[in-house]
Amino acid sequence: MLLSLLFSPLGNTLSNFGYILAGFYGCLQCVKLRKVVPLRYAWLYVWMGIIGIGSFMFHATLLYSMQLLDEIPMLFSNSQMLYVL
């Protein structure tokens, strides 16, 4: 039980690096292909990276204020997805 309590936040924290890296890589690819891909798609990747950073901070600290940094960017990214459609 104690091992799962210690490993779960660590695993969740470290898994957010994938979101951060995917957001950074996707944004770079969209900027590189900006003649083909509209820049509004790059903003989706920017939001993905911001979600990764906020989620990393929340799972590292488990504070309510950091939980807001995890959830509020998700709402904004959903708005961006609707804009892209």
C-alpha positions as CSV (number, residue, x, y, z in Angstrom):
1,M,0.0,0.0,0.0
2,L,2.7,2.5,0.9
3,L,4.7,1.6,-2.2
4,S,1.7,2.4,-4.4
5,L,1.1,5.7,-2.6
6,L,4.7,6.7,-3.3
7,F,4.9,5.4,-6.8
8,S,1.6,6.7,-8.2
9,P,2.4,10.4,-7.9
10,L,5.9,9.8,-9.2
11,G,4.7,7.9,-12.2
12,N,2.1,10.5,-13.0
13,T,4.6,13.2,-12.6
14,L,7.2,11.6,-14.9
15,S,4.6,10.6,-17.5
16,N,3.8,14.2,-18.2
17,F,7.2,14.7,-19.9
18,G,5.7,12.9,-22.9
19,Y,3.0,15.6,-23.2
20,I,5.6,18.3,-22.9
21,L,7.9,16.8,-25.5
22,A,5.0,16.0,-27.9
23,G,3.7,19.5,-27.6
24,F,7.1,21.0,-28.3
25,Y,7.8,18.7,-31.2
26,G,4.4,19.2,-32.7
27,C,4.6,22.9,-32.5
28,L,8.1,22.9,-34.1
29,Q,6.7,20.7,-37.0
30,C,3.7,23.0,-37.5
31,V,6.0,26.1,-37.6
32,K,8.3,24.3,-40.0
33,L,5.4,23.4,-42.3
34,R,3.5,26.7,-41.9
35,K,3.1,27.0,-45.7
36,V,1.0,23.8,-45.6
37,V,-0.4,23.7,-42.1
38,P,-2.2,26.7,-40.6
39,L,-0.7,28.2,-37.5
40,R,-3.9,27.5,-35.5
41,Y,-2.8,23.9,-35.4
42,A,0.4,24.9,-33.7
43,W,-1.6,26.4,-30.9
44,L,-3.1,22.9,-30.2
45,Y,0.4,21.7,-29.5
46,V,1.3,24.7,-27.4
47,W,-1.8,23.9,-25.3
48,M,-0.7,20.3,-25.1
49,G,2.7,21.4,-23.7
50,I,1.0,23.7,-21.2
51,I,-1.3,20.9,-20.0
52,G,1.8,18.7,-19.6
53,I,3.6,21.4,-17.5
54,G,0.5,22.1,-15.4
55,S,-0.2,18.4,-14.8
56,F,3.5,17.9,-13.9
57,M,3.3,20.6,-11.3
58,F,0.0,19.3,-9.9
59,H,1.2,15.7,-9.5
60,A,4.5,16.8,-8.1
61,T,2.9,19.0,-5.4
62,L,-0.7,17.8,-5.1
63,L,-1.8,21.3,-4.3
64,Y,-5.2,22.7,-5.2
65,S,-3.7,25.8,-6.9
66,M,-1.6,23.5,-9.1
67,Q,-4.6,21.4,-9.9
68,L,-6.1,24.5,-11.4
69,L,-3.0,24.8,-13.6
70,D,-3.7,21.3,-14.7
71,E,-7.4,21.7,-15.4
72,I,-7.9,25.2,-16.7
73,P,-5.5,24.7,-19.7
74,M,-7.6,21.7,-20.6
75,L,-10.7,23.9,-20.9
76,F,-8.8,26.4,-23.1
77,S,-7.4,23.7,-25.3
78,N,-10.9,22.3,-25.9
79,S,-11.9,25.8,-27.0
80,Q,-9.0,25.8,-29.4
81,M,-10.0,22.5,-30.7
82,L,-13.5,23.8,-31.5
83,Y,-11.9,26.8,-33.2
84,V,-9.8,24.6,-35.4
85,L,-12.9,22.6,-36.5
